[in-house]
């Protein structure tokens, strides 16, 4: 019985800490027309975001990773989120922090097949962006692409370029808006 009281206290402390940080509890999952449950858009408010130290793999494996993300998207029906950036870029690292935030990552994983593409110092993997009609001049560049290859946010590829000055909620809301497009 003592452990039950401990876990109740721990749960209450977690909820109170999350509330104090501006994190709200997610609403119940919704169902799609096919009956599959979908998670609601996370509401993280002003929760602190921790930049990821090294979110991008070596540039050499990027094309294979993009191909794998599209193969997964075709199987699951999710859209592909291609995150072009580099480990030296503060905004890229903050964007990665939002994508991996514990309150956000389940929704991201259910909504997108995510692939990070390391562009190094604008001298690697630029050809991948060009395949989607995009020329990268600043990072991060976030593309939302259908499994068939249609870019859904071509007019807003740099919208997350100032991620470190945006709230995590603003980043999530923008991704949610793009996810609705078809």
URNOR-V82618 format. One line per field, one symbol per residue. phi: phi as a letter, one per 40 degrees, with the letter a starting at -180 (. if undefined). psi: psi as a letter, one per 40 degrees, with the letter a starting at -180 (. if undefined). burial: # if it has 16 or more other ideal C-beta (glycine too) atoms within 10 Angstrom, else .. A space follows every 10 residues. Layout:
phi=???
psi=???
burial=???
This chain:
phi=.ccccccccc cccccccccc cgcbcccccb bcccgccbcc ccbbfbdcbc cccacbcdcc ccccccdccc ccccccgccb bbbcaacccc ccccdccccb ddcbdccdcc cbccbcbccf bgbbfccccc cbgbbcbabc bbbbbcdchc ccbdcbcbcc cbdcbccdcc cccccccccc ca
psi=dddddddddd dddddddddd eehiiiiiii iideehhiii higebfhihh ihdgehiidd eddddddddd dddddeeiih hhhhaieehd ddddddddde hdeddddddd dihhhhhheb ffeieddddd defhhheiii hhhhhideeh hefdefdede efdeeiiddd ddddddddde i.
burial=.......... .......#.. ..#....... ........#. ####..#.#. ##..##.... .#..##..## .##....### #######.#. #########. #.##..##.. #########. ...##..##. .#.#.#..## #######... ###...#.## #.#..####. ##.##..##. ..
